């Protein structure tokens, strides 16, 4: 027996109500839509790529604000207002807590902020979040600084100091060994993709320029290839600034002086 028009109308109404409820639930469970792009104060360095990679993977709109560290942009008063340590990257999120703008400096703090904001790549479970924090800080306090020093003594030091080169090259090797062991049975650093991966990737992928043999770290190399094969990560790593290709820091006296003999500044 066919249903009456009245019964059919009630069925359709219930279906619409269920659809509206499902949509509302989905919206409630995800971060609010980012109407204005996040401003990213950036230069194409491993630390800068941490942020563009995270933003691409999280699907947040952003706009690049170049900070030409070879010409002293990092010391400009307007930049120091948001990054008092005169280092990029930094961000300004026009839709910060309470819908009000917020600035954040230090790459690790930015990654944690964006993880909390979006609910992505930064677990809410305290045990899992602590694990991500451990490896984030491992990069911030270990791999990044040691690779930076190895790179400096190999490429930018005015004279080749064997002790300095060996000291930092050996420590980088040790740290990469730690990472390689960590990745032996894991696809990503903390099992699932997280901000720890974004933090480490930009530095680890330069290991062949740090006097390291890639063949010695097969798990690290496999992980790097896995990360670089992700379309969003690839977009984050492909961000370029035209001016950056015009300066050879090793030969440019102005840039060298700005970066390596800064001293105290007001």
C-alpha positions in Angstrom: 0.0 0.0 0.0 1.5 3.3 -1.0 2.4 5.9 1.7 0.3 9.0 2.0 1.7 12.3 0.9 1.6 13.4 4.6 3.7 10.4 5.7 6.2 11.1 2.8 6.5 14.7 3.9 7.3 13.6 7.5 10.0 11.2 6.3 11.6 13.9 4.2 11.4 16.4 7.1 13.1 13.9 9.4 15.9 13.3 6.8 16.5 17.0 6.5 16.7 17.3 10.3 19.2 14.5 10.5 21.3 16.1 7.8 21.3 19.4 9.6 22.3 17.8 12.9 25.1 15.9 11.2 26.4 19.1 9.6 26.2 21.0 12.9 28.1 18.2 14.7 30.8 18.2 12.0 31.3 21.9 12.3 31.4 21.8 16.1 34.1 19.2 16.0 36.5 21.1 13.6 38.3 24.4 13.9 36.4 27.5 12.7 37.0 28.5 9.2 40.0 30.7 8.8 38.6 33.8 7.0 41.8 35.8 6.9 45.2 34.3 6.0 47.9 33.9 8.6 50.9 36.2 8.0 54.1 34.1 8.0 57.3 36.1 8.4 59.6 33.8 6.5 62.9 33.1 4.9 63.6 29.8 3.1 65.5 28.0 5.9 64.8 24.7 7.7 63.1 26.7 10.5 60.9 28.6 8.0 59.9 25.4 6.2 58.6 23.9 9.5 55.8 26.5 9.4 54.8 26.4 5.7 54.7 22.6 5.9 52.4 22.7 8.9 50.1 25.3 7.4 49.8 23.3 4.1 49.1 20.1 5.9 46.5 21.7 8.2 44.9 23.4 5.2 45.2 26.9 6.6 45.4 29.9 4.3 48.6 32.0 4.7 50.5 34.8 3.1 54.3 35.0 3.1 56.0 38.1 4.5 59.7 37.8 3.5 62.3 38.6 6.1 65.5 39.1 4.3 68.0 38.0 6.9 70.9 38.8 4.6 69.9 42.5 4.5 68.9 43.0 8.2 65.1 42.8 8.0 65.2 40.8 11.2 66.4 44.0 13.1 63.6 46.3 11.9 61.5 47.7 14.7 58.2 46.5 13.2 59.6 42.9 13.1 61.0 43.1 16.6 57.5 43.8 17.9 56.5 40.3 17.1 59.9 38.6 17.2 62.0 40.1 20.0 64.8 37.6 19.4 65.3 39.0 15.9 64.8 35.5 14.3 62.3 34.3 11.8 59.9 32.6 11.5 57.1 34.4 13.3 53.4 34.6 12.5 50.5 36.9 13.1 47.2 35.0 13.2 44.3 37.6 12.7 41.9 35.0 14.2 43.7 34.1 17.4 42.1 33.2 20.7 38.8 34.9 21.2 38.8 35.9 17.5 41.5 38.5 18.2 44.9 38.8 16.5 47.9 37.1 18.1 51.6 37.0 17.2 53.8 34.0 17.9 57.6 33.7 17.5 59.9 30.7 17.8 59.2 27.9 15.4 58.4 25.3 18.1 55.9 27.6 19.8 54.3 28.3 16.4 53.9 24.6 15.7 52.3 24.0 19.1 50.0 26.9 18.7 48.8 25.8 15.2 48.4 22.3 16.5 46.1 23.5 19.3 44.3 25.8 17.0 43.4 23.2 14.4 43.4 20.1 16.5 45.7 18.5 13.9 49.1 16.8 14.2 49.2 17.5 18.0 47.4 14.9 20.0 44.9 15.8 22.8 45.8 12.7 24.7 48.4 13.8 27.3 50.7 10.8 26.9 50.7 11.1 23.1 51.2 14.9 23.3 54.1 14.5 25.7 55.8 12.2 23.3 55.4 14.7 20.4 56.7 17.4 22.7 59.8 15.3 23.6 60.8 15.0 19.9 59.9 18.6 19.1 62.2 19.8 21.9 64.8 17.2 20.8 64.9 19.0 17.5 64.8 22.5 18.9 67.6 21.9 21.4 69.7 19.3 19.6 69.4 18.5 15.9 68.7 22.0 14.7 71.4 23.8 16.7 74.0 21.1 16.0 73.3 21.0 12.3 73.4 24.8 12.2 76.9 24.8 13.9 78.2 22.1 11.6 77.0 24.0 8.6 78.6 27.2 9.9 82.0 25.7 10.4 81.9 23.9 7.1 80.6 26.7 4.9 80.8 30.1 6.6 83.7 30.1 9.0 86.5 32.4 7.8 89.0 29.7 8.4 88.6 25.9 8.5 88.9 24.9 12.1 89.3 21.2 12.3 88.2 20.9 16.0 85.0 22.8 15.3 84.1 20.9 12.2 84.8 17.5 13.9 82.9 18.5 17.1 79.7 19.4 15.4 79.9 16.8 12.6 80.2 14.0 15.1 77.3 15.3 17.2 75.1 15.5 14.1 76.0 11.9 13.3 75.1 10.9 16.9 71.7 12.6 16.7 70.9 11.2 13.3 71.7 7.8 14.7 69.2 8.4 17.5 66.6 9.4 14.9 67.4 6.4 12.7 66.8 4.0 15.6 63.6 5.8 16.5 62.3 5.3 13.0 63.3 1.7 12.7 59.7 0.4 13.4 57.7 3.6 12.9 56.4 5.3 9.7 56.6 8.7 11.4 58.6 9.9 14.4 55.7 9.5 16.9 53.9 6.8 15.1 51.3 9.1 13.5 52.2 12.3 11.6 52.7 15.2 13.9 54.4 18.5 14.4 57.5 16.6 15.4 57.9 15.4 11.8 57.5 18.9 10.5 60.1 20.3 12.9 62.7 17.7 12.1 62.2 17.3 8.4 63.7 20.6 7.2 66.9 19.9 9.0 67.3 16.2 8.4 66.9 16.5 4.7 70.2 18.5 4.6 72.3 15.7 6.2 74.3 15.1 3.1 75.6 18.7 3.3 76.6 18.2 6.9 79.4 15.7 6.2 77.0 12.7 6.7 76.7 9.5 4.6 73.0 9.0 3.8 73.6 5.2 3.5 74.3 5.2 7.3 70.8 6.2 8.1 68.4 4.1 6.0 65.4 4.7 8.2 65.9 8.4 8.2 66.2 8.4 4.4 63.0 6.3 4.0 61.1 8.7 6.3 62.4 11.7 4.4 61.1 10.2 1.1 57.8 9.4 2.8 57.4 13.0 3.9 58.5 14.6 0.7 56.0 12.4 -1.2 53.1 14.0 0.7 51.6 16.7 -1.6 50.9 19.2 1.2 54.4 18.7 2.7 55.9 19.1 -0.8 54.0 22.4 -1.3 55.3 23.6 2.1 58.9 22.8 1.1 58.5 24.4 -2.3 57.8 27.9 -1.0 60.4 30.2 -2.4 61.5 33.9 -2.0 63.0 35.4 -5.1 65.5 37.6 -3.2 67.0 34.6 -1.4 68.6 33.2 -4.5 70.5 36.5 -5.1 72.7 36.3 -2.0 75.7 34.0 -1.4 76.1 34.4 2.3 79.6 32.8 2.3 80.8 35.6 -0.2 78.6 38.5 0.7 80.4 40.5 3.4 77.3 42.5 4.4 75.2 39.4 4.8 78.0 37.5 6.6 78.5 40.4 9.1 74.7 40.7 9.8 74.4 37.0 10.5 77.5 36.1 12.3 78.9 39.2 14.1 75.6 40.8 15.4 76.6 41.4 19.0 74.1 43.1 21.3 71.5 45.3 19.7 68.9 47.7 21.2 
